[in-house]
Amino acid sequence: MVANVKVMEEKYKRVKSILVSQPKPERSPYYDLEKKYNLQIDWRPFIHVEGLEAKEFRKQRVRPDEFTAVIFTAKNAVDHFFRVCEDMRIAMSQDTKYFCMTEAIANYLQKFIVYRKRKVFFGKRNIQDLAVALKKNKDEKFLLPCSNLGAKDVSAYLTEMKLNWQDAMMYKTVSSDLSDLSDVTYDILVFFSPLGITSLYENFPDFKQKDTRLAIFGNSTLKAVEEHGLQVNIQVEPPEVPSMTRALEIYLEQSNPDQV
């Protein structure tokens, strides 16, 4: 019995500080956890997006104005598409059609074009949501702005539909400089993508987990953690554990019981 208690104490060692590998939001349920469990929660993006310069983009031999339709999978894609066009002094035709993965992306598009329903289409979440609109416009020549990570699901679907399309890398996701954290330790590190793990080791090649607990989201992140021989302590597992804040709270109920 004594031995079991000791194991329990080691597994749920008290938590005082958490680092979330994302930008700090204005509102978040994390703030409720911070107050309830008397924690220090810091925010630091481990990755960030950089746009390709026009000179670098030209190497792909793609001219956006040679396409009659553009598919946007994210707001970053919108930003960097129009930035590249401006840098290359390209004006897209007013007849260009835009296919957006979500309504939020379509609304964001209004920053750059005069919004007309007949030329802007959007889905709910996936490229499959745009199937009807894509079929009705199958004779268009589609451009898919993307990052260095590509858009595999979208690319596969466009190929499956036998559309005339081409992707073009306009921005890239890279590791952020975290050198100022070299002497800082946290009880819990929170990761949402395998790129966060990549950034961790690019910044700290000799990282040792020791007493640091890892909270992770997603199977691809789990795989990256395991490939580095790290131990996962906290994991989002829908539907029972639907969010990272809920996963953290379940752990904190054990590690910081006197704060509940």
C-alpha positions in Angstrom: 0.0 0.0 0.0 2.8 2.4 0.9 4.6 1.6 -2.4 1.4 2.3 -4.3 1.0 5.7 -2.6 4.6 6.6 -3.5 4.0 5.7 -7.2 0.9 7.8 -7.2 2.8 10.8 -5.7 5.5 10.5 -8.4 3.0 10.2 -11.2 1.0 13.2 -10.1 3.7 15.5 -8.8 2.4 18.9 -8.0 2.1 21.3 -10.9 3.0 25.0 -10.5 3.8 26.1 -14.1 2.6 25.2 -17.6 3.9 26.4 -21.0 1.4 26.2 -23.9 3.1 26.2 -27.3 0.6 28.6 -28.9 0.1 32.4 -29.1 -1.7 33.8 -26.0 -5.4 34.3 -26.7 -7.5 37.1 -25.3 -10.0 34.7 -23.8 -9.5 31.1 -22.8 -10.6 28.5 -20.4 -6.9 28.1 -19.5 -7.3 31.3 -17.5 -9.9 29.6 -15.3 -7.5 26.7 -14.7 -4.8 29.2 -13.8 -6.9 30.8 -11.2 -8.5 27.6 -9.8 -5.3 25.7 -9.4 -3.0 28.7 -8.6 -0.8 28.1 -11.6 1.5 30.1 -13.8 0.5 29.5 -17.4 2.7 31.0 -20.1 2.2 31.1 -23.8 4.8 30.8 -26.5 4.3 29.7 -30.1 6.9 27.1 -31.0 6.3 27.6 -34.7 5.4 30.5 -37.0 4.6 31.2 -40.6 6.9 33.0 -43.0 6.0 34.2 -46.4 8.1 33.3 -49.5 9.6 36.4 -51.1 8.6 37.0 -54.7 12.1 36.0 -55.9 11.9 32.7 -54.2 8.3 32.1 -55.4 9.2 32.8 -59.0 11.4 29.7 -59.0 8.2 27.6 -59.1 7.3 29.2 -62.5 3.7 29.8 -61.4 1.8 33.0 -62.3 -1.4 33.4 -60.3 -3.1 35.4 -63.0 -2.9 32.4 -65.3 -5.5 30.6 -63.1 -9.3 31.3 -63.2 -10.0 29.9 -59.7 -8.2 29.8 -56.4 -8.8 27.4 -53.5 -8.1 28.7 -50.0 -7.6 26.3 -47.1 -6.6 28.9 -44.4 -6.5 32.6 -43.7 -2.7 32.4 -44.0 -3.2 31.2 -47.6 -5.3 34.2 -48.3 -2.8 36.6 -46.8 0.2 35.3 -48.6 -1.6 34.8 -52.0 -2.5 38.4 -52.2 0.9 39.4 -50.8 2.7 37.5 -53.6 0.4 39.0 -56.2 1.2 42.5 -54.9 5.0 41.8 -54.8 4.8 40.5 -58.4 2.6 43.4 -59.4 -0.2 41.0 -60.5 -3.8 42.0 -60.5 -6.2 39.1 -60.4 -9.2 39.2 -62.9 -12.5 40.4 -61.4 -13.9 37.2 -62.8 -11.6 34.9 -60.7 -13.6 32.5 -58.6 -12.6 31.7 -55.1 -13.3 28.4 -53.2 -12.9 28.6 -49.4 -12.7 25.7 -47.0 -14.9 27.5 -44.5 -17.2 30.5 -44.2 -14.7 32.3 -41.9 -12.1 32.1 -44.6 -14.6 33.4 -47.2 -15.5 36.4 -44.9 -11.8 37.1 -44.4 -11.4 37.2 -48.2 -13.4 40.5 -48.2 -10.2 42.2 -47.0 -8.8 41.7 -50.5 -11.7 41.5 -53.0 -15.1 42.9 -53.7 -17.2 40.1 -52.3 -19.8 38.7 -54.8 -21.6 35.4 -54.0 -21.4 34.3 -57.6 -17.7 34.0 -57.5 -17.1 33.0 -53.8 -17.9 29.5 -52.6 -17.3 28.0 -49.1 -17.8 24.8 -47.2 -18.2 23.9 -43.6 -14.8 22.3 -42.8 -13.5 19.9 -45.5 -12.8 20.1 -49.2 -15.5 17.6 -49.7 -18.0 20.2 -48.7 -17.2 22.1 -51.9 -17.9 19.1 -54.1 -21.1 20.5 -55.8 -19.5 23.9 -56.4 -16.3 22.3 -57.8 -18.2 20.0 -60.1 -20.2 23.0 -61.5 -17.0 24.8 -62.2 -14.9 21.8 -63.4 -13.7 23.7 -66.5 -11.8 26.3 -64.4 -8.1 26.2 -63.9 -7.5 25.9 -60.1 -4.6 27.2 -58.1 -4.0 25.9 -54.5 -1.8 28.2 -52.4 -0.2 26.2 -49.7 2.7 26.1 -47.2 5.8 23.9 -47.2 3.6 21.2 -45.5 1.3 21.0 -48.5 -2.3 20.1 -48.3 -2.4 16.4 -48.9 -6.1 15.8 -48.3 -7.1 18.6 -50.6 -4.6 17.6 -53.3 -5.8 14.0 -53.3 -9.4 15.1 -53.6 -8.8 17.5 -56.5 -6.9 14.8 -58.3 -9.7 12.3 -57.6 -12.2 14.8 -59.2 -9.9 15.1 -62.2 -9.8 18.8 -62.0 -7.2 21.0 -63.8 -5.2 22.2 -60.8 -1.8 23.1 -59.4 -0.5 23.9 -56.0 2.0 26.7 -55.2 4.0 27.1 -52.1 3.6 30.7 -50.9 4.5 30.5 -47.2 6.2 28.1 -44.9 5.9 26.9 -41.3 9.2 27.1 -39.4 10.5 26.7 -35.9 10.5 29.8 -33.7 13.6 30.9 -31.8 13.2 29.7 -28.2 16.7 30.4 -27.0 15.5 32.7 -24.3 13.8 29.7 -22.6 17.1 27.7 -22.3 17.3 28.3 -18.5 13.5 28.2 -17.9 11.7 25.0 -16.8 8.0 24.2 -16.7 6.2 21.4 -15.0 4.0 20.8 -18.1 4.6 21.5 -21.8 1.6 21.5 -24.0 1.8 20.5 -27.7 -0.7 20.5 -30.5 1.3 19.3 -33.5 4.4 17.3 -34.4 6.0 20.6 -35.6 6.0 21.7 -32.0 8.1 18.7 -31.1 10.4 19.4 -34.0 10.9 22.9 -32.8 11.6 21.7 -29.3 14.5 19.6 -30.5 15.8 22.2 -33.0 16.0 24.7 -30.2 17.2 22.2 -27.5 18.9 19.2 -29.2 19.8 17.8 -25.7 16.4 18.1 -24.2 15.7 15.6 -21.4 12.2 15.1 -20.1 13.1 14.4 -16.5 10.2 15.6 -14.3 8.6 17.6 -17.1 5.2 16.3 -18.1 3.9 16.4 -21.6 0.3 17.2 -22.6 -0.4 16.4 -26.3 -3.2 16.7 -28.8 -3.6 14.4 -31.8 -2.2 11.1 -33.1 0.5 12.7 -35.2 1.8 14.6 -32.2 1.7 11.4 -30.1 3.8 9.7 -32.8 6.3 12.5 -32.8 6.6 12.3 -29.0 7.1 8.6 -29.0 9.7 8.7 -31.8 11.8 10.9 -29.5 11.4 8.4 -26.7 9.4 10.8 -24.6 6.6 9.9 -22.2 3.1 11.3 -22.7 1.4 12.2 -19.3 -1.7 14.0 -20.5 -3.6 13.4 -23.7 -6.8 14.6 -25.3 -8.9 11.6 -26.1 -12.3 12.4 -27.6 -15.1 11.9 -26.8 -14.3 11.2 -23.1 -11.6 13.9 -22.9 -12.7 16.4 -25.7 -10.3 19.3 -25.1 -6.8 20.1 -23.8 -8.2 22.1 -20.9 -10.3 19.2 -19.8 -7.3 16.8 -20.1 -5.3 19.2 -18.0 -8.0 19.6 -15.4 -8.3 15.8 -14.9 -4.6 15.7 -14.2 -4.6 18.7 -12.0 -7.4 17.2 -9.8 -4.9 14.6 -8.9 -1.7 16.6 -8.8 -3.1 19.7 -7.0 -6.0 18.2 -5.0 -5.9 20.9 -2.3 -6.7 23.5 -4.9 -10.0 21.8 -6.0 
